Amino acid sequence: MQKSPSRLKFKKFQKPEFTRKQRVSQKVAMKTLAPNNQEPIANSKTRLLTVWGLLMAAGVGLAINVYNLQIVQGSKLTQRARNQQMVNLRPYMPRRLVVDRNDNVLAVDRPVHTLYAHPKLFKRTNEEIADRLALIIDRNPADLVKIFQGQKSGITLTSALPEELADRVRRLNLDGLEMIPKYSRYYPQDDLVADVVGYVDIDRRGQAGVEYSQEKWLERTVKTVRLSRAGNGALMPDYAPEGFLNSDDLRMQLTIDTRLQRATRTALKEQLEKFGGKRGAVIVMDAMDGSILALASQPTYNPNQYSQADISLFKNWTVADLYEPGSTFKPLNVAIALENGVIKADDVFNDSGAIRIGTHTIRNAQRNGYGRINIAQILQNSSNIGMVQMIQRLKPSVYYNWLERLGLGQPLDSDLPFTVSGTLKSQEKFINSPIEAATTSFGQGFSLTPLQLVQMHGALANGGKLVTPHVVRGLIDTKGQMHYTPNHPAPRQIFSAATSQKVVEMMETVVTVGTGKPAKIPGYRIAGKTGTAQKASPNGGYIVGARITSFVAILPVESPRYVVLALVDEPKGANAYGSTVAAPIVKSVMEALIPIERLAPSQPIEQKP
């Protein structure tokens, strides 16, 4: 039987007994170990102090850096951050359309593409790529192959590929082709109105015509805006100013009538080819307000291919070149004489065929005399002798003042660019040299631009007022409402209405029985004057055998309004005169003008059996 645990006895634990030697050794050991126990404690304190010092230094440095960043450089860094987060953007805005008086588009911005080729990326042969592209971009396949072989990348195949052709290129699915979109100025009428509209270069700057002179109105005003940019560089439209991409629908409307312009250019081309003329021009102006309905010069250029044109064609010579008007200036001299009361409409002069002024002898163009002729007959026969005798009745100083009143020697205010001032001798020379007034009487010895002559004849057509010839009507919206019209000088009264009408009626006889017969149109009363002037040489004197033929017309005589001028420079042939070269051009233009302006006939039109 086992005893219960409670009755178990345990021995008391006793410490081990050490010998005296062992106790001594123990005391020695304890004395030896005491310094080693204090060393780790000292090292820990040193490390603690070092760490604490570093932390304090770092804290002080951080505080100084924070102070520098937030206080010292705060504004500068804030601006730098904003610059990184914002971007200045000037949205592209197309130039305004240019339209004619009937809203036919003459100039417009259209999307095009620059087509690049990278032959190193081709997965087909050069020949295959060339064959597929050639028809679309109008290039020779063999030429394209040579181009591909000569360069491995970055070849510009065309810089203005229209959108419809770009779609065809995309459908080819050819590797190695790249198209970059852009906008390009396009002229749907090609060369028809180039002399007026002009062109825009590769930098989108106008270089001629109204594209140049009216650029501030054709370029839409676009403000630079600041947009927020996300971290990946993407623009954030939520922060864009409201309406910053909105543009107006305004377009520039010209006074040109495309229908009349086409008829004008056709008639001019035909006569130039027939007589081998160097160049020619036609101007049609509404004398009531100076608006130009047609203005064409030939040869001209295609503004869609301006880089291939002769740069001399970019300046419209009707405003940029001077010439001596010859006999087309005679009606204006008649008006001056009538206005000053030195002649009457029924005065008669004796034309002997020659007249001597000092050491100079003046003759008629045909070297003949017309005997006793009245003022109308002087115009009918284009008598130089009659004109000299008429102007001799005026004091040279008075005559000179009238020439200045007409604007001779002064620049013409026009919205077409590159206008030049005419030339007129100094007043001292004009007054002291009788030959000057004599030659001026039949349109020589001074010069002006064709447009300036049209302006002066406009004063005969509108009751005596000088108006400003212009081609810009203003800015209109798509609903036809006008938003801007150019400010032109107020019309200046030069002749009385009575004097102007008398001269126009005298000019009518030039067409009915005089040198202007080729301009007759059945049923319509037309006034006109021919001109066959010697061509002045830049070195002085006149070019032998060279002439400028011209014809100016005013219609209808009973209510004058329209002025038509045609000029042909250096026509060839013995029969090249204003009556044979220029008058038929004016007739063709008037035949187009009459139905366009709905001019009723002045007289019954005889029906041919």
Helices and strands as residue ranges (DSSP letters): G 5-7, H 20-67, I 68-72, H 74-85, E 86-89, E 98-99, E 105-117, G 119-121, H 126-137, H 141-150, E 155-162, H 163-171, E 177-186, H 194-197, H 209-213, H 215-218, E 225-228, G 237-239, E 251-254, H 258-275, E 279-286, E 291-298, G 303-308, G 311-314, H 317-320, G 326-329, H 330-339, E 348-351, E 354-357, E 360-363, E 371-374, H 375-381, H 384-391, H 396-406, H 427-432, H 434-441, H 450-461, E 465-466, E 472-476, E 482-484, E 492-493, H 497-512, G 517-519, E 527-536, E 542-555, E 562-569, I 578-582, H 583-597
